[in-house]
Amino acid sequence: MKYLCTYCNVFAYDDEKGDLNAILEPDTTFDNISDTWMPSVWNAQNIPQTDK
């Protein structure tokens, strides 16, 4: 199954392929990904900043 990033609307996570750049092996389901995971195509300048 594929999941589209709701922030950038560009990156799609595919369970079957995983995200090898982020060390997510193929067949890693979206439910088994850490809440802190970010798509590997993002870099520091793309990460949204939040005020605390």
C-alpha positions as CSV (number, residue, x, y, z in Angstrom):
1,M,0.0,0.0,0.0
2,K,1.2,3.5,-0.7
3,Y,0.9,6.5,1.6
4,L,1.2,10.1,0.4
5,C,3.0,12.6,2.7
6,T,0.3,15.1,3.8
7,Y,2.8,17.8,4.4
8,C,4.6,18.0,1.0
9,N,2.2,16.0,-1.1
10,V,5.2,14.7,-3.1
11,F,6.7,11.7,-1.2
12,A,4.8,8.5,-1.2
13,Y,5.8,5.7,1.2
14,D,5.4,2.3,-0.3
15,D,5.1,-0.7,2.1
16,E,6.5,-3.1,-0.4
17,K,9.6,-1.0,-1.2
18,G,10.2,0.5,2.3
19,D,12.6,3.5,2.5
20,L,16.2,2.2,2.3
21,N,17.6,5.7,2.8
22,A,15.8,5.9,6.2
23,I,16.7,2.2,7.0
24,L,13.1,1.0,6.6
25,E,13.3,-2.5,5.0
26,P,10.9,-3.6,2.3
27,D,7.6,-4.9,3.7
28,T,7.7,-2.5,6.7
29,T,4.1,-1.5,7.2
30,F,3.3,2.1,7.8
31,D,1.9,1.2,11.2
32,N,5.3,-0.1,12.3
33,I,7.1,3.2,11.5
34,S,8.2,5.5,14.4
35,D,6.2,8.6,14.9
36,T,9.4,10.6,14.5
37,W,10.2,9.2,11.1
38,M,10.4,11.7,8.2
39,P,10.6,10.9,4.5
40,S,14.2,10.4,3.4
41,V,13.7,12.9,0.6
42,W,13.4,15.7,3.1
43,N,16.4,17.6,4.3
44,A,16.9,20.1,7.1
45,Q,15.6,23.0,5.2
46,N,12.3,21.3,4.4
47,I,11.4,20.4,8.0
48,P,8.6,22.6,9.3
49,Q,9.7,24.7,12.2
50,T,7.4,25.0,15.2
51,D,7.4,27.7,17.9
52,K,7.4,26.4,21.5
